[in-house]
């Protein structure tokens, strides 16, 4: 059976130039924003003002390269997927430009409707996010329609694309939160944005934070192919590896939902209550039990 490693390194590839260009541009922005974090003393919502463009740039580096890789290893070229990559490039450039522009102005970009200009920019970002979502759907459909010989790899790619769509959709929950000070929406639940947060991520340590489920869900794109790759380095037969990837995908989906449920109940990530702890323990137990059953039968 062909492994993820073989698909990635030995198959003829058709790299999507738009997504590769986005990867390179995002790397450049990440470097610039990283320098800004240490050289610009301004603080916005409790963190260095350049932290948001840095995090978004890094996110787009990982996201665009992963999609480019997935499109490259599909058995057949997907014209719809290629065009979706171009759309994602345009959307990302618009979104990153607005974020940087607002940083230069000393303003927040997300949920900011304090002035007509802020409202117009946020409306443009909201529209671009919807376009990105549907472009991602096109790539997911392209992967679902093609026949990938390696079943574990196929499951990992398809589940990664679908779960990341769930993570992306969960981001829309933030727009329904009650904002303060000229904002329409919020990351945090139960507390105001900009309060005490975890290092680097900034996730709230005093209330719920919807960015957690959104972040974990989006990174199913990378997590599940990595699981498939690691399994491919073992002596486990392909049919069992495929089942293990399915178990991982199911557990990952439930984890994303549990993290979002925890955030909606205004609980910090590291301070779950008893009910939340039981839910996470049940997920771990069911996942471990299913894994044991599959591997023992093999």
C-alpha positions, 0 to 999 in steps of 0.5 A: 500500500502507498503511504502518506510518505510515498504520496507526499514525496514520490508521486508527481506533484502539481503544486498550487502556485497561488497557495505556495505564494500565500505561504511565502507571503505569510512567512514574510508577514510573520517575520515582520510582525514578529519584529513588531512585537519586540520593537513596537511598544503599543498594547492592544486588548492586553497584548502587543499590538503586532501579536494578532498579525503574527498569529494570523500569518503563522496560521496562514503559513500552515493552512496554505501549505497543507492545502497545497500539499493535499491538492498536490498528492491527489491522484488527479488534478482538480481544476475546481480545487486549483481555482479554490486555491486562487480564491483563498489567496485573494481572501487571505491577502484581503484579510491580512491587509486589513489586520495590518492596516488596523494595527498601523492605525492602532485599532482592533480589526475583528468585531470593531464597528466603532466608526464607519471605517472600522465597520466597513473593514470588519464587514469586508473581513466577515464576507471574506471569511465566508468566501474562504469557507466555501473555497475550503468546501470545494477542496474538501469535495474534490478530495472526497470525490477522488479515489486515493489508493492508501485508505489510511491516508484517504481517511486522514485527508478527508476527515482533516478537511471536514473537521477543519470545516467544523472548526472554521464554522465554530468561529462564527459563534464569536460573532454572536457574543456580546461585545463591549466598547464598539465591538460586535462579537467577542472571543471570550465568554463570561469576561471581556476580551483583553483580560488575563490570557495564556502565553502566546495564544492569549486564550482567556484564563478567567473565562471561556474562550471560543478560539480554542475549539476553533484553533483545534478544529482547524488544525485537524488538517495537520493532525490527522495526516500526521497520525496516518503518517506515524501509523504508516511507519509501523508494521500494522496492516493497512486495514487496521491503520485505516480503522485507527485513523477513523477512531482518531478522527471521531475522537478529534471531532468530539474533542473540538465540540467538548472544548467549544462546549466548555468555552460556552459555559464560561470555563477557562481551558485549564479550570474545567468543572467536574462535569467537563472533567467527566466528559473528557474522561469519557472521551479518553476512555472510549477512544482508548477502548476502541483503539485496544479493541481494533489493535487486539483483533488485528 
